[in-house]
Amino acid sequence: MPWKGEKDPYKIWLSEIILQQTRVEQGLSYYQRFIATYPTIADLAQAKDEDVFKLWEGLGYYNRCKNLLHTARIIYYELDGKFPNNYDTIVALKGIGPYTAAAIASFAFNLPYAVVDGNVFRVLSRLFAIDTPIDSTEGKQQFALLAQEVLDKKNAALFNQAIMDFGATVCKPTNPQCNSCHLKEICTGFNNALVNRLPVKEKVLLKKNRWFYYFILQHEETVLVEKRTSRDIWENLYEFYLLETTEQIIWKEATLQEWLNQQFGIERATIHSVSPLQKQQLTHQSIKGQFIKVNLTSIPQNLLKAQWQPLKDLQQLAFPKFINQYLEL
């Protein structure tokens, strides 16, 4: 992205405002047109409202554009055209919140302020195994403090970019590269097989379409089970090891082996079976998924503390209908 590594606070600010409610793919062309039309904050401040709004057309959430113009004019006419170089002044500007202020302060001026985006939430929640919902007030405060604590204060810009890139390329949402990760030895989430349960979101119930992939991990005459404890569907019922995604995954032998290797360090496992697609319609959401039965020759290190239930006692546990439908087959 053209704003990556950027030091001009105007360009950083513009990119952050555009991306507040817009996907990168869409926002990129708008950013490029804005920079071409208004290369400096002085150019933007002196532009006509209708011209700027025309350029913004299609991005929606027009308050962002109004605030952009307002703040550009404050900086140009009241601050001698110089973007403020301290956090408190930056965050006081209209339309700039703590996240955007931290981004400008750290990337433009290398000031010691942590930038906490979705990638950073995910990395920190897994590394420290924190299950406080990241979309709750408590969670936002907790992660903001933690991000500030781990920040490399002397290299804030580099560190902020690095942890965001790490979350985007290694500690990914549904297929993290755990086994090849340099932090796996100290990652509490990985060492307790919690990676795919983190981060936790309070508003998970708002999802309408959910994909559940259950891994039936069997070692000798035992199988791994877990109890659902979060405030979600099927609370307090048992399930097998779950990978939840927002989109369907087409599993093949190679992708399954790769996933098992990255999640648990399993070099080779016997894929016993992959079930046909299962469906269950709940009141406000649709559950779809599959069951993948895997035979293990040994229990992975990060699953040693898990609950391994004897197969003969499996019927004593309470499972949701979605799983019982499969077991009955």
N, C-alpha and C positions, 0 to 999 in steps of 0.2 A: 504494500500500500504506500502511496506517495507521502503520507504523513508519518510513516515509520522512520524514526531517527531525525525527524524534523526538530529544529531548534527555534524557529520563528513562532512566538507565542500566538500571533494572529492566526497563522495556519493551523496550529494545534487546536486553538479555540474553535475555529470554523469547523474543522473535521469532527470535533467532539459534539458540537451542537447538531450538525447534520445527522450524526449517527445515534443521537439520543432515542429516536423513534423510528429509525430506518435501518434496513439491512445494508451491510457493506456493499453488496453487489449493486444495489440501487443508488446508494449515496455517493459512490465513487465518481460517477459522471457529473453529479451536481457539484461536488467539491472541485473537480477540475474546471468546470465552467465558471464557478465563482472566482477561483484564483485567476483565471484568464481574464475575466471581466473586471474584477476588483482585486488587483495584486497586492494592495496594501490596505491597512485599516483606514487610512486617509481617504482612499478611493471609495470605500464602502460608506464611510461616514458622510461623504458629500453627494452620494447617489440619491436619486429620486426614489421615494417609497415605492411607487408603482413599478419602476424598473426592477427593483430588488424582488418585489413580490412576484413579478412575472418570471424571474429567474428561478424562484423558489417553487413555482407552480408544479403540482404533482407530488410534492413531498409531504403535504398535509401538516397538521398541528402548527398552524400559522403563528401561534404565539411565539414559537421559537424564532421565527423570522423577525417579528416585531421586537423581541428582546435583543436580537442580534444587532438590529439597527440602532436601538436605544443605547446599548452599551458601546457600540462603535463610536457614536457621537459623544458620549460622555468622555471616552478616552481621548478622542481627537480634540474636542473643544475645551474640556476641563482638566485633562491630564497631559497637556502638551503633545498629544499624539503618541505618547509612550505607554505601552502596555505595562501595568504595575508588576513589579517583580517580587512581591511578597504575598503570601497566601491569604492573609486576612483581608487585604484590599481586593484581591482577585475574587474571593468568595462572596464579597459584598456587592459585586456587580450584578445587575439584573440578568436573570436567566442562567447564572452560573452556580451550580450546587457544589457540595463537597467533592464529589467524584471528579467533575470537570476541573475544579480549582486545583485539586491534587495533581491531575494530569498536566495542566499548564505549568504549575509550580515546579514539578519534578522534571518534566521533559524539556522545558524551555530554560529553566534556571538551576536545575539540579538541586532543588531544595528538598529536604528530607521529609517528603509526604508520600505515604503509600497510596497507590492507585488500586482500588478493589473492584474488579469487574467479575463477571461470571467465572472466568478461568481461575482467578485468584481465590474466589470462594471455594471452588472445587479442589484446588491443590491443597489449601490449608485444611479443609474439612477432612480430607483423606489422610494427609500427613499426620495430623494430630487426632484423628478419629473423633471429630466433634459432630454430634448429631443434633445440635441446636438448629432449628430451621433457618436457612439463610434468608428467607423472605419475611422473617419476623423482626420486630423491633429489637428484641434481645439479641437475635442472631446478627443483625447488621452491626450493632454496637460491639459485640464480642469479636467478630471477625475484623472489624476496623481496628480495634485495639491490637489484636494479634498481628495483623499485617504491618502495623506501625512498629511493633516490637521486633519482628524478624527483618525488617527493612535494613538494607545496607545504607546507612545514613550518608556515607561519603560518596556513594555511587548510586544515588536514588534513581536517576533516569535509566541507567543500565539495568539495575535490579528490577525495576517495575516492568520494563520491556521484556526482560528475561523470564520472569515468573508468568507473565501473560502468554508469552510464546510457548513456555513449557506446558502450560495448561492446554494450549491449542494443539500441540503436536505430540506430546507424550502422555500427559494425564488427561486424556480425552474423555468425553462423557460416557460413551458406551463401549469403547474398545481401547481402554488405556494400555499402554505398553509397559506394564508393571515389571515383567521379568527382565527387561533390558533397561529398566530405570535406575539411574545412579543413586536415587534416594530410597530404594526399596528396603535397605537394611534398617533405616530409621523411620520408615513409614508405618505408623501404627495401624492404619487402615489395611494395608497390604498384609502385614504380619498377623492380622486377625481376620482375614478374608472378609473385610467390610467395604472394600472399594466400590463395589456395585450398589451398595446401599447408601453411599454418600455422594454428594451432599443431600441433606434432607430438606424438603420444601413443605411448608405448612399448607399450601394451596394445591396439593396433589389431587384432592378430590374434584377439582374443577376440570381435570382432564376428561375428555369424552371418549377418546380411542386410545387404548393401552395394549401394548404387546408384551406378553409374559412368556419368557423362555425358561422353563424349569430344567435344571440339570440334575438328573438322578444319579448322584455319585455313589457308587457301590464299591465297598471294599470287603471282600470275603462275604460274610453273612450280615453285614451292617450297611446302612444307607444314611447319608447325611440329611438331617431335618433341622428346620429352624422355626421359631415361633414369631409370628407377625406381631410386633409390639407398637408400631407407630400408629398414629391416629389416621387410619385409612381403612379401606374395605378389609373385611376378614380379620379384624383385630383379634388377637389371642388364639387364632387358629394356626395350625402347623402347615408348613409347605417345604418343598425341596429348595435347593439353592436356586435363587431367582436372579435372572438378568431381565430387567424391564427396559424397553426401548419405546421410542415414539413412532418408529416405523418398522415395517417388516424386515426381517433378515432372512436371506436365502442361505441356509446352512449347507456347506459341502464338507467333505472329509478334511480337506486342507484347512478351511477356515475354522472348523471345530478344533483341530489339533493346535492351530496357532492361538486360538482363544484360550484353550486350557493351559498352554505353555505360558502365555503372558499373565494369566490370572493366578496360576498356582505353581508355575515352574515345572509342570508335568512334561517331560520330554516326549513320552509316548503313552497313549492310552487306547484302550479298546472301545471304539464307539459301537455299542451294542445295537442301538436303534434310535431313529428319529421319528416321532409320532406324526400322523397326519395333523392338519391344522385343527385345533380345538377352538370352540367359540362359546361365549356365555354373555347374554345381554342382561345387564343390571339396569336399575331404574334410570340412572343418569349417565351411564357409560357402557361402552362395549369392550369386552375383554377377548382378545384373541392370542393364540400362542401355540407352542409345541413343547413336548417333553423329550428330552435327549438323555438317554440312558448310557452311562459311561462306567466301564469296569476298570477299577484301579488296582495296580499290583501293590501299591503302598499308599499310605495317607500323606498328602503333601504337608510340609512343615507348618504352613500357615492355616491348616485346617485341623491341626491336632487338638485344639481346644473346642472344636465344634461338637455338636451333639450327634453321635453316631448311633442310630437306633437299630436294634436287631430286627431283621426282616420279619421274623415271626411275631414281633410285637407291634408292627406297624399299624395294625387295625385298631389298636387301643388309642391312637391319637386322633384328634378331631381335625379334619381337613376341610377346606372349602369345597363347594360343589364342583368347581372347575377341575380340581385335582381328583376328587372322587370319581368323576365321570371317566377320567383316564384310567384310574386304578380298576374300575369295574370292567374295563375292556380286557 
